[in-house]
Protein backbone atom coordinates (compact mmCIF):
# COMPACT_ATOMS: atom_id res chain seq x y z
CA UNK A 1 0.00 0.00 0.00
CA UNK A 2 1.35 3.43 -0.95
CA UNK A 3 0.28 6.83 0.35
CA UNK A 4 -0.39 9.73 -1.99
CA UNK A 5 2.88 11.26 -0.76
CA UNK A 6 4.82 8.16 -1.77
CA UNK A 7 3.13 7.91 -5.17
CA UNK A 8 3.87 11.59 -5.79
CA UNK A 9 7.55 11.35 -4.85
CA UNK A 10 8.06 8.30 -7.09
CA UNK A 11 6.59 10.08 -10.12
CA UNK A 12 9.57 11.77 -11.79
CA UNK A 13 7.36 13.39 -14.44
CA UNK A 14 5.20 15.05 -11.77
CA UNK A 15 8.24 16.24 -9.85
CA UNK A 16 9.92 17.59 -12.96
CA UNK A 17 6.82 19.62 -13.85
CA UNK A 18 7.12 21.44 -10.53
CA UNK A 19 10.83 22.20 -10.50
CA UNK A 20 10.43 25.71 -11.88
CA UNK A 21 7.39 26.42 -9.72
CA UNK A 22 7.16 27.92 -6.26
CA UNK A 23 5.78 25.00 -4.27
CA UNK A 24 4.08 25.22 -0.86
CA UNK A 25 3.16 22.39 1.49
CA UNK A 26 0.36 22.05 4.04
CA UNK A 27 1.59 19.57 6.62
CA UNK A 28 1.67 18.48 10.27
CA UNK A 29 3.50 15.81 12.34
CA UNK A 30 1.66 12.89 10.69
CA UNK A 31 2.74 13.95 7.17
CA UNK A 32 5.23 11.10 6.93
CA UNK A 33 6.04 8.24 4.58
CA UNK A 34 6.30 4.55 5.52
CA UNK A 35 9.82 5.14 6.88
CA UNK A 36 8.56 8.03 9.03
CA UNK A 37 10.44 10.59 6.96
CA UNK A 38 8.53 13.85 6.97
CA UNK A 39 6.93 15.30 3.83
CA UNK A 40 8.56 18.68 4.46
CA UNK A 41 12.06 17.22 4.25
CA UNK A 42 11.25 14.88 1.36
CA UNK A 43 9.57 17.51 -0.82
CA UNK A 44 12.07 20.24 0.02
CA UNK A 45 14.96 17.93 -0.90
CA UNK A 46 13.49 16.71 -4.20
CA UNK A 47 11.68 19.84 -5.42
CA UNK A 48 12.27 22.75 -3.06
CA UNK A 49 9.67 24.63 -1.05
CA UNK A 50 8.89 28.34 -1.07
CA UNK A 51 6.80 28.16 2.11
CA UNK A 52 4.72 25.80 4.22
CA UNK A 53 1.44 25.95 6.13
CA UNK A 54 0.38 24.37 9.41
CA UNK A 55 -3.20 23.65 10.62
CA UNK A 56 -4.59 23.63 14.16
CA UNK A 57 -1.98 22.53 16.76
CA UNK A 58 0.81 23.78 14.49
CA UNK A 59 3.12 22.34 11.86
CA UNK A 60 5.05 20.65 14.65
CA UNK A 61 1.97 19.59 16.64
CA UNK A 62 3.25 21.57 19.59
CA UNK A 63 -0.06 23.00 20.87
CA UNK A 64 -1.21 20.26 23.23
CA UNK A 65 -4.52 21.72 24.39
CA UNK A 66 -7.49 22.54 22.20
CA UNK A 67 -8.15 25.97 20.61
CA UNK A 68 -4.61 27.30 21.11
CA UNK A 69 -3.38 29.43 18.23
CA UNK A 70 0.01 29.19 16.52
CA UNK A 71 2.23 31.94 15.12
CA UNK A 72 4.01 32.26 11.78
CA UNK A 73 7.76 31.67 11.88
CA UNK A 74 10.82 31.14 9.69
CA UNK A 75 11.94 27.53 9.38
CA UNK A 76 15.34 27.37 11.14
CA UNK A 77 17.04 25.20 8.49
CA UNK A 78 15.17 25.85 5.24
CA UNK A 79 14.86 29.59 5.98
CA UNK A 80 11.39 29.79 4.42
CA UNK A 81 8.19 31.14 5.99
CA UNK A 82 5.92 28.73 7.87
CA UNK A 83 2.41 30.15 7.93
CA UNK A 84 -0.16 29.31 10.57
CA UNK A 85 -3.71 28.51 9.44
CA UNK A 86 -4.83 28.56 13.06
CA UNK A 87 -3.64 31.92 14.31
CA UNK A 88 -4.19 35.46 13.11
CA UNK A 89 -5.98 33.89 10.16
CA UNK A 90 -7.53 30.49 9.50
CA UNK A 91 -7.50 31.07 5.75
CA UNK A 92 -4.48 31.65 3.49
CA UNK A 93 -4.17 35.42 3.05
CA UNK A 94 -3.33 37.19 -0.25
CA UNK A 95 0.19 37.80 1.11
CA UNK A 96 0.66 34.09 1.78
CA UNK A 97 -0.75 33.05 -1.59
CA UNK A 98 1.58 35.48 -3.37
CA UNK A 99 4.49 33.27 -2.26
CA UNK A 100 3.47 30.16 -4.24
CA UNK A 101 2.37 28.77 -7.58
CA UNK A 102 1.39 25.28 -6.49
CA UNK A 103 0.21 24.01 -3.12
CA UNK A 104 0.61 20.44 -1.88
CA UNK A 105 -1.84 19.30 0.80
CA UNK A 106 -0.73 16.38 2.98
CA UNK A 107 -2.74 16.26 6.21
CA UNK A 108 -3.85 13.07 7.94
CA UNK A 109 -7.56 13.31 8.81
CA UNK A 110 -9.53 11.26 11.38
CA UNK A 111 -12.67 10.77 9.30
CA UNK A 112 -14.78 13.07 11.46
CA UNK A 113 -16.46 16.32 10.34
CA UNK A 114 -15.45 18.26 13.44
CA UNK A 115 -11.74 17.49 12.99
CA UNK A 116 -10.67 20.88 11.70
CA UNK A 117 -8.22 19.67 9.06
CA UNK A 118 -11.06 19.05 6.59
CA UNK A 119 -12.23 22.65 7.09
CA UNK A 120 -8.67 23.83 6.52
CA UNK A 121 -8.77 21.84 3.26
CA UNK A 122 -11.84 23.81 2.15
CA UNK A 123 -10.26 27.16 3.05
CA UNK A 124 -7.12 26.22 1.12
CA UNK A 125 -9.23 25.18 -1.87
CA UNK A 126 -11.17 28.44 -1.80
CA UNK A 127 -7.92 30.43 -1.69
CA UNK A 128 -6.52 28.43 -4.62
CA UNK A 129 -9.71 29.08 -6.59
CA UNK A 130 -9.62 32.81 -5.79
CA UNK A 131 -5.96 33.26 -6.75
CA UNK A 132 -5.91 30.56 -9.45
CA UNK A 133 -3.21 28.43 -7.89
CA UNK A 134 -2.92 24.70 -8.45
CA UNK A 135 -3.67 22.37 -5.54
CA UNK A 136 -2.35 18.82 -5.34
CA UNK A 137 -3.92 16.72 -2.58
CA UNK A 138 -1.74 13.81 -1.48
CA UNK A 139 -4.33 11.32 -0.33
CA UNK A 140 -4.17 9.44 2.96
CA UNK A 141 -6.34 6.73 4.60
CA UNK A 142 -9.49 7.43 6.51
CA UNK A 143 -8.49 5.68 9.77
CA UNK A 144 -12.08 4.68 10.56
CA UNK A 145 -12.96 3.41 7.12
CA UNK A 146 -15.64 4.45 4.66
CA UNK A 147 -18.66 3.94 6.94
CA UNK A 148 -21.00 6.88 7.54
CA UNK A 149 -22.73 7.85 10.79
CA UNK A 150 -24.40 10.84 12.41
CA UNK A 151 -26.78 13.70 11.79
CA UNK A 152 -25.88 16.01 8.93
CA UNK A 153 -24.91 19.58 9.73
CA UNK A 154 -28.03 21.76 9.53
CA UNK A 155 -28.29 24.90 7.32
CA UNK A 156 -27.01 27.99 9.12
CA UNK A 157 -24.77 26.01 11.49
CA UNK A 158 -21.60 26.23 9.44
CA UNK A 159 -18.43 26.86 11.47
CA UNK A 160 -14.76 25.92 11.64
CA UNK A 161 -15.90 22.50 12.88
CA UNK A 162 -18.58 22.15 10.23
CA UNK A 163 -17.84 23.52 6.78
CA UNK A 164 -20.60 21.74 4.85
CA UNK A 165 -23.73 19.61 5.42
CA UNK A 166 -21.98 16.32 6.11
CA UNK A 167 -22.59 13.87 8.97
CA UNK A 168 -20.18 13.56 11.88
CA UNK A 169 -18.53 10.43 10.45
CA UNK A 170 -18.20 11.30 6.78
CA UNK A 171 -16.52 8.16 5.42
CA UNK A 172 -14.21 9.99 2.97
CA UNK A 173 -10.48 10.29 2.49
CA UNK A 174 -9.04 13.80 2.20
CA UNK A 175 -8.80 13.36 -1.56
CA UNK A 176 -12.45 12.39 -1.80
CA UNK A 177 -13.36 15.29 0.49
CA UNK A 178 -11.60 17.67 -1.91
CA UNK A 179 -13.75 16.35 -4.76
CA UNK A 180 -16.88 16.82 -2.66
CA UNK A 181 -15.95 20.40 -1.77
CA UNK A 182 -15.11 21.21 -5.40
CA UNK A 183 -18.53 20.05 -6.57
CA UNK A 184 -20.59 21.33 -3.63
CA UNK A 185 -19.06 24.82 -3.59
CA UNK A 186 -18.60 24.92 -7.39
CA UNK A 187 -14.90 25.78 -7.16
CA UNK A 188 -13.20 26.30 -10.52
CA UNK A 189 -9.42 25.82 -10.36
CA UNK A 190 -6.71 23.27 -11.10
CA UNK A 191 -7.22 20.45 -8.59
CA UNK A 192 -5.28 17.19 -8.70
CA UNK A 193 -5.71 14.21 -6.39
CA UNK A 194 -2.76 11.84 -6.03
CA UNK A 195 -4.51 8.60 -5.17
CA UNK A 196 -3.11 5.93 -2.89
CA UNK A 197 -2.18 2.58 -4.36
CA UNK A 198 -3.38 -0.67 -2.83
CA UNK A 199 -5.67 1.06 -0.32
CA UNK A 200 -8.88 -0.70 0.68
CA UNK A 201 -11.47 1.82 1.81
CA UNK A 202 -13.25 -0.58 4.16
CA UNK A 203 -10.11 -1.42 6.12
CA UNK A 204 -9.46 2.03 7.54
CA UNK A 205 -5.94 2.34 8.87
CA UNK A 206 -3.51 -0.11 7.21
CA UNK A 207 -2.19 -2.46 9.89
CA UNK A 208 1.36 -2.31 8.52
CA UNK A 209 1.58 1.45 9.00
CA UNK A 210 2.92 3.16 12.13
CA UNK A 211 0.50 5.59 13.75
CA UNK A 212 1.78 9.15 14.19
CA UNK A 213 -0.44 11.57 16.09
CA UNK A 214 -2.07 13.95 13.57
CA UNK A 215 -2.88 16.12 16.60
CA UNK A 216 -1.60 15.82 20.18
CA UNK A 217 -4.71 14.15 21.59
CA UNK A 218 -5.14 11.70 18.68
CA UNK A 219 -2.77 9.20 20.22
CA UNK A 220 -3.94 5.96 18.64
CA UNK A 221 -6.57 4.18 16.56
CA UNK A 222 -8.85 3.65 19.53
CA UNK A 223 -9.15 7.42 19.87
CA UNK A 224 -9.93 7.78 16.16
CA UNK A 225 -12.58 5.08 16.32
CA UNK A 226 -14.19 6.64 19.42
CA UNK A 227 -13.94 10.25 18.26
CA UNK A 228 -17.19 10.59 16.23
CA UNK A 229 -18.96 9.98 19.54
CA UNK A 230 -16.63 11.25 22.25
CA UNK A 231 -16.01 14.59 20.52
CA UNK A 232 -19.55 15.58 21.60
CA UNK A 233 -18.25 15.58 25.19
CA UNK A 234 -16.28 18.73 24.42
CA UNK A 235 -19.54 20.66 24.60
CA UNK A 236 -20.48 19.26 28.01
CA UNK A 237 -19.42 19.55 31.64
CA UNK A 238 -18.20 15.95 31.47
CA UNK A 239 -14.48 15.39 31.08
CA UNK A 240 -13.50 13.91 27.72
CA UNK A 241 -10.22 12.81 29.28
CA UNK A 242 -8.12 15.85 28.39
CA UNK A 243 -5.41 16.05 31.00
CA UNK A 244 -5.07 12.25 31.03
CA UNK A 245 -3.02 9.91 28.86
CA UNK A 246 -6.16 8.66 27.02
CA UNK A 247 -8.11 11.75 25.92
CA UNK A 248 -11.30 11.17 23.92
CA UNK A 249 -11.15 7.47 24.68
CA UNK A 250 -12.57 7.81 28.16
CA UNK A 251 -15.02 10.19 29.81
CA UNK A 252 -16.43 10.89 33.23
CA UNK A 253 -17.06 13.33 36.07
CA UNK A 254 -17.01 13.30 39.87
CA UNK A 255 -19.66 11.23 41.63
CA UNK A 256 -21.23 9.51 38.63
CA UNK A 257 -23.01 6.20 39.28
CA UNK A 258 -21.33 4.32 36.45
CA UNK A 259 -23.01 0.97 37.13
CA UNK A 260 -26.47 2.53 36.90
CA UNK A 261 -25.45 4.40 33.74
CA UNK A 262 -24.22 1.15 32.17
CA UNK A 263 -27.47 -0.58 33.08
CA UNK A 264 -29.51 2.29 31.61
CA UNK A 265 -27.42 2.23 28.41
CA UNK A 266 -27.99 -1.53 28.06
CA UNK A 267 -31.76 -1.19 28.57
CA UNK A 268 -32.08 1.64 26.08
CA UNK A 269 -29.98 -0.25 23.55
CA UNK A 270 -32.03 -3.44 23.86
CA UNK A 271 -35.29 -1.52 23.77
CA UNK A 272 -34.27 0.24 20.58
CA UNK A 273 -32.77 -2.92 19.02
CA UNK A 274 -29.88 -0.82 17.72
CA UNK A 275 -26.83 -2.79 18.89
CA UNK A 276 -24.85 0.37 19.63
CA UNK A 277 -22.62 -1.60 22.02
CA UNK A 278 -21.58 -4.10 19.36
CA UNK A 279 -17.85 -4.04 18.74
CA UNK A 280 -16.99 -1.97 21.80
CA UNK A 281 -16.12 -2.83 25.41
CA UNK A 282 -17.21 -0.25 28.00
CA UNK A 283 -14.82 -0.49 30.93
CA UNK A 284 -15.51 1.40 34.19
CA UNK A 285 -12.49 3.43 35.30
CA UNK A 286 -11.30 6.28 37.52
CA UNK A 287 -9.04 9.18 36.60
CA UNK A 288 -7.85 12.60 37.75
CA UNK A 289 -7.25 15.13 34.95
CA UNK A 290 -4.04 17.08 35.37
CA UNK A 291 -5.56 20.01 33.45
CA UNK A 292 -8.81 21.01 31.76
CA UNK A 293 -12.26 20.07 33.11
CA UNK A 294 -12.36 18.63 36.67
CA UNK A 295 -8.66 19.27 37.11
CA UNK A 296 -7.20 17.21 39.99
CA UNK A 297 -10.64 15.85 40.89
CA UNK A 298 -11.37 12.13 41.07
CA UNK A 299 -13.68 11.24 38.19
CA UNK A 300 -15.60 8.02 37.72
CA UNK A 301 -16.21 7.17 34.12
CA UNK A 302 -15.98 4.77 31.22
CA UNK A 303 -13.17 3.84 28.88
CA UNK A 304 -14.31 2.98 25.38
CA UNK A 305 -12.40 0.06 23.88
CA UNK A 306 -12.75 -0.09 20.12
CA UNK A 307 -9.41 -1.89 20.10
CA UNK A 308 -10.50 -5.46 20.83
CA UNK A 309 -10.89 -8.40 18.44
CA UNK A 310 -14.64 -7.74 18.25
CA UNK A 311 -14.16 -4.36 16.56
CA UNK A 312 -15.21 -3.74 12.96
CA UNK A 313 -15.79 -0.50 11.06
CA UNK A 314 -19.11 -1.85 9.86
CA UNK A 315 -20.48 -2.58 13.34
CA UNK A 316 -19.05 0.36 15.31
CA UNK A 317 -21.59 3.07 16.11
CA UNK A 318 -19.79 5.62 18.32
CA UNK A 319 -22.15 8.51 17.50
CA UNK A 320 -25.21 6.46 18.46
CA UNK A 321 -23.46 5.13 21.56
CA UNK A 322 -22.68 8.64 22.78
CA UNK A 323 -26.22 9.86 22.08
CA UNK A 324 -27.68 6.93 23.97
CA UNK A 325 -25.23 7.51 26.84
CA UNK A 326 -26.41 11.11 27.20
CA UNK A 327 -29.98 9.81 27.33
CA UNK A 328 -28.99 7.36 30.06
CA UNK A 329 -27.27 10.16 32.00
CA UNK A 330 -30.50 12.14 31.93
CA UNK A 331 -32.27 9.16 33.51
CA UNK A 332 -29.68 8.35 36.18
CA UNK A 333 -28.57 11.92 37.01
CA UNK A 334 -31.49 14.18 35.99
CA UNK A 335 -30.03 17.21 37.80
CA UNK A 336 -26.54 16.89 36.35
CA UNK A 337 -25.47 20.09 34.55
CA UNK A 338 -24.72 18.68 31.13
CA UNK A 339 -24.03 21.45 28.63
CA UNK A 340 -21.03 23.72 28.99
CA UNK A 341 -21.59 27.36 28.02
CA UNK A 342 -18.41 28.76 26.43
CA UNK A 343 -17.06 30.04 23.13
CA UNK A 344 -16.19 27.06 20.95
CA UNK A 345 -13.91 27.40 17.91
CA UNK A 346 -14.65 31.12 17.44
CA UNK A 347 -18.45 30.73 17.85
CA UNK A 348 -19.62 32.80 20.80
CA UNK A 349 -23.37 33.16 20.34
CA UNK A 350 -24.44 29.51 20.28
CA UNK A 351 -24.26 26.57 22.65
CA UNK A 352 -21.01 24.68 22.10
CA UNK A 353 -22.78 21.32 22.08
CA UNK A 354 -24.97 22.43 19.19
CA UNK A 355 -21.99 23.86 17.29
CA UNK A 356 -20.21 20.52 17.59
CA UNK A 357 -23.25 18.53 16.52
CA UNK A 358 -24.05 20.96 13.72
CA UNK A 359 -27.46 22.00 15.04
CA UNK A 360 -29.76 21.63 18.08
CA UNK A 361 -31.54 18.43 17.03
CA UNK A 362 -29.48 16.00 19.10
CA UNK A 363 -29.64 18.14 22.25
CA UNK A 364 -33.42 18.52 21.90
CA UNK A 365 -33.76 14.76 21.55
CA UNK A 366 -31.59 14.14 24.64
CA UNK A 367 -33.58 16.58 26.77
CA UNK A 368 -37.06 15.44 25.71
CA UNK A 369 -38.07 12.42 27.83
CA UNK A 370 -40.82 11.60 25.33
CA UNK A 371 -38.29 11.04 22.57
CA UNK A 372 -37.09 7.45 22.13
CA UNK A 373 -34.09 6.02 20.34
CA UNK A 374 -36.30 5.05 17.42
CA UNK A 375 -37.11 8.73 16.88
CA UNK A 376 -33.43 9.63 16.61
CA UNK A 377 -32.76 6.56 14.49
CA UNK A 378 -35.23 7.72 11.86
CA UNK A 379 -33.41 11.05 11.55
CA UNK A 380 -30.02 9.35 11.47
CA UNK A 381 -30.98 6.92 8.72
CA UNK A 382 -32.48 9.72 6.65
CA UNK A 383 -29.31 11.81 6.90
CA UNK A 384 -26.91 8.93 6.41
CA UNK A 385 -28.71 7.61 3.33
CA UNK A 386 -28.88 11.04 1.72
CA UNK A 387 -25.16 11.59 2.33
CA UNK A 388 -24.23 8.16 0.95
CA UNK A 389 -26.19 8.95 -2.19
CA UNK A 390 -24.57 12.37 -2.52
CA UNK A 391 -20.99 11.09 -2.30
CA UNK A 392 -21.43 7.90 -4.33
CA UNK A 393 -19.94 9.52 -7.44
CA UNK A 394 -16.75 10.76 -5.80
CA UNK A 395 -15.52 7.55 -4.18
CA UNK A 396 -11.97 6.81 -5.31
CA UNK A 397 -11.48 3.40 -3.64
N, C-alpha and C positions, 0 to 999 in steps of 0.2 A: 504494500500500500504506500502510495506517495502523496504527500501534501501538495497543495498548490504551489507553495514556496519551492519545493524540491523540483517539481515539474518545470517551473519557471526558470530556475537556475541551470537546469540541464539543457534548456532550449537555446542554443547558441544564436539562432536566427533572431529570436526575441531579444536577447541581450544586445546583440549587435545593433538592432534598430533603435536602441535607447542610448547608445554610447555618446551621441552628440546632443542629447536632451538633458535638461535639468530635472533630475528625478528626486521625488520626495517619498518618504515611507511613513505610514501610520503603523505603529507597533507598540508592544508592551512586553512584559517579561516572558509570556508564553509564545512569543513569535520566534520559535526555534525549529530547527530541522530534527531529523531522527537522532542525530549525534549531539543534540542540545547546543549546537552552534546558533547564535542569534542572527535573525534576519538582517539587523542593522549592519553587523560586521560582514556578513556574506554578500549583501547587495553593494555595500560601500566598496568592498574589495574588488568585485567583478565589474561593477558599472560606475560607481561613484554616486554619492548623494549630495544634493544641494541643501537639504534640510530634512527634518523628521518631525512627526507629530505624535503626541501621547494622549490617550484618553483619560477617563477618570482613574484615579490612583497613580497616575504618572507613567511616563515611559519606563521607569525603573520599578514601578509597583511599590513605591516607597510610602504612600499615604495609607496607613493601616486602617484607620477608621473610615466610616462612611461620610460622604459629603464634605471632604476636605480638598480644597483647591490646590492646584500645582502652578508653579511659575514657569515662564520661558527661561531658557538658559542656553549657553554655548557648550556644545559637546567638548569635553576636555581634550580628547585625542583628535577627533575629526575636524574640530574647529568650525562646525556648522551650527546654525540655529536649531534648537529643539523647541518646538512650539507646543504649548499646552492647549488642549481642547476641553479642559475642565479647569478654567481659571478666569482670567479677565474676559474671556470669550469661550463659548462652547461650540462656536462655528469658525471655520477658517476665515480670517479677515482678508480684505483685498490686499493688504500689505504682505500677508503670508502667501497668498496665492500668486503674487507677483514674483515669487522666488522659485517657481517650478513650472515645468511643462507637462510632466506626467507624474501622477501620484499612484504609488503602490499601497494597497490596504491589506494588512496581514494581522488581524486581531482574532484571537480565539474567543468565540462566544460560548454561552452556556445553554443556549436553546430556549431562553426565557425572555419574554417581551420586556420586562422591567430591567433587565441587564443592559446598562446604558450604552454598551458598545454598538448595539444595532441602531440606536438613535444617532450615535456619532457617525455611523456609516451613512445614514440619510443626510446628515448635515454636510458631510464631505461630498456626497453625490450632488447635492444642490449647489454647493460652491463650484464644483467642476462644471456643472451645467451652466451656471451664471458666467463663468470666466472661460468657458470652452477649453478646459483642460482634460486630458485623457485620464481615466481611472482604470487601473488594473487591480481586480480583487483576487487575491491569492487564497483560494478556498481552503477551509479547514473543517473537520468533522463537527457535527452537532453531537455533543457528548451524551445527550439523552435520546438520541435517535430521531426518527421522523414522525413519531406519534404526536398527536394534537390534543390539548386539553385546556379547558378554562373558558370563561366568558370573554367575549370580544370587547375591546375597548369601545365605549359608547361615544357617539358624536359630541363634540364639545369638551371632551376630557383628555385631549392631547396634551402631552407634557414631555419632559426629558426622559421619563420612564414609560412613555407610551406615544410613539410617533405616528402610529397608524392603527386602524381598527382590526388588530390581530388578537387572538387569544393569548393567555399567559404563556402557554407552552406551544410555540409556533411550529415546531417540527421542521424548520428549514436550516440549511447551512448558510453561512454569511454570503456565499455566492448566489444562492437561490434568493436570499433576502434582497440582495442588490437588484435582481431581476424583478422582484415584486415591487420594490420602491420605484424602479424606472417606469413600470407600467402604471402603477397606481397614481403616481404624482406626475406622470407624463413628462418625464425628464428627457431632454434631447441633447445628448452629448456622446462622446466616444467612450463606451463602457466595454471592458473585456473581462471575462471571468476565466481564470486559469483553474480548470477542474482538477480534482484529485484523481489519481489512478488507483483502481483496485479497492475503492471505498464502497462499503455496503451500508446504505442509509439506515437499515433497520438495526444495525449492530451498535450504533452510537460510537463510543470511544473505542478505537482499536486496541485490543489487549496488549499488543506488542509495543505500544507507545508509552513512553514515560509521561506522567502527568506533571505539568508545570503550572503553578497557580496563575490563572489569567488576571486575578485580582487577589489581594491579600487574604480575604476570607473564603476564597474558593479553593480549599486546601486539598480536595480529593473528589473522586467520582460520587461518593455518597452525598456530598454537599450538592453537587450538580443535580443529582437525581431527586433530592429533597426540595430543592430551591423553588420550583414552581408553586409549592405549597407554603414552605416556611418563610418565603419572602414577605408574605402577608403579615407576618408577625412584626415587621418593622413599623407598621402603623398602629401597633397596640401597646399597651402597658406591660405586656409579657416580654420577657427576655427572649431574644432569638439566639442567645448564646454568644453574642459579641462580648469580648472580655474573657472568653474561655478558649481552649484549644480546638473546639469543635463547633464554631459558629455556623448557624443555619442548618445544623444537623440535629440540634437539640433545642428545646424550649422549656420555659417554666417561669415560676414566680414564687415568692414566699407563701407558704401556708396553703398550697393547693392540695386537694384531696385527689391524688393521682389515681388511686384504685377506683374511686367512684367515677372519675372521668373516663377511665378505660372501660368500665362497665357500661357507661352511658354511650360511649362511642360504639361499642360492640352491639348494643341494642338498636341504636339508630341505623347501623350498617345492615344488620339482619332484617330490620323492618323495611328498609328501602330496597333490599336485595341488590345492592350495588357493588359489593365486594371491594370496598375501598381499602381494606386491610390486606388484600392479596398482594404478595410479593414484598411485604415490609414487615419487619419485627419492631414492635413498640416496646422499648425497654425503659422501665422507670429508673430515674437517676437523680442525683443531687449535684449541685454545682454552686460556686460563688464567683460571679463575674468580677474580674479585676478592674474593669472600667465599663462604662455605658450603663444601661438600665440595671437597677438593683445591685449596684456596685457594692461588693463586699458583704452582700446579704445571702444567706443560705436559701437557695431556690430548690423546690421540688419540681420535677418535670419529666419529660420523656425524650429519649434519644430515638431518632428514626434510623433504622438500619435497612437501607436499600442496597446493602452490600453483602447479602447472604446468597446462598445458592438458589433460593426461591425467587430471586429478582428477575424480572423481564421488562423491557421497555413497553411491551404490549399490555401487560397487566398492571403496571404501576399507575396509580392515580393520586399523586401528591396534592393536586389542587382540591380534589373532592375530599381527600382525607383531612386537609386543613379546614375546609368549610364545615365538615361534619364535626370536627373537634371544637370549633367555635360554638357550634350549636349545643354540644355536650357541656361545654363550660357554662353556657347560659342556664342550663338545667341544674348543674351541680353547684355553681357559685353565681346565683342570679344578681347579687349586689357587687360583683367584681367590676371595677372600672376597666373597661376593655380597650376603648379607643384612645390613642394618644394624640393630643392636640398640639401640633407643632408644624413649622414650615418644612415641607419635604421636597427636596430636589427643586428648589426655587419656586415652589407653589405655596403661597401664604394664605390664600383665601378659601381653601377647601380642606376637608378632613383628609389627613394623610392616608388613612386606610382606603378611602375612595379613590385617591390619586393612584395608589398602587394597583388597586383592582381595575382601574379604568372606568369608574362610575359607581353609583351608590347601590346597585342592585344586590350585590352579595351582602353588604351590611344590612340592608332592609330585610333580606331573607333571614339572616342570623337573628335579628332582633324581633321578628314577628313570630310568636309562639304558634300561630295558626299554620305557618308555612312548614311543609314537610320536605324531606329530601327529594321526593318525587317531583315537587314543584320546581326545585332548583335543577333537577336532572333534565327536565323538559327544556329549560332555557339553555343548559349546557349543550345538549345534543343539537339543538337548533343552531347555536353559534359554531360548534365544532364542524358540523356538516357543511355549513355555508362556507367556512374557511377552507376546508378540504377541497371543495369544489372550485373555489377561487384560485387556489395555488396549484391545481392539478397540472396546468400547462407550463409551469416553470420548474418542475422537479428535474434535477440534473442526474439523479442517481436512482 
